[in-house]
């Protein structure tokens, strides 16, 4: 899952250092509740720190019920993102449009 394959808008990969619980992640999908990710751009360019997002879609990445492919948007900029997030470790990555 990657924005670069379906969009001409450049993206920056951000490592997720901390993210929402499984419950809050799913609540964001069902109710458009805002959730928070603490991110660090991989190459120093992009957003850093805590960002507020709305998750619009999740898909199970494997059979563990802890690993998710996620899509959504950053509230402050409306930038779309796609990524992978592991709820039991609260880590992963987000590819965010710039």
Helices and strands as residue ranges (DSSP letters): H 3-6, E 11-18, H 22-31, E 35-41, E 48-60, E 67-74, E 80-86, E 91-97
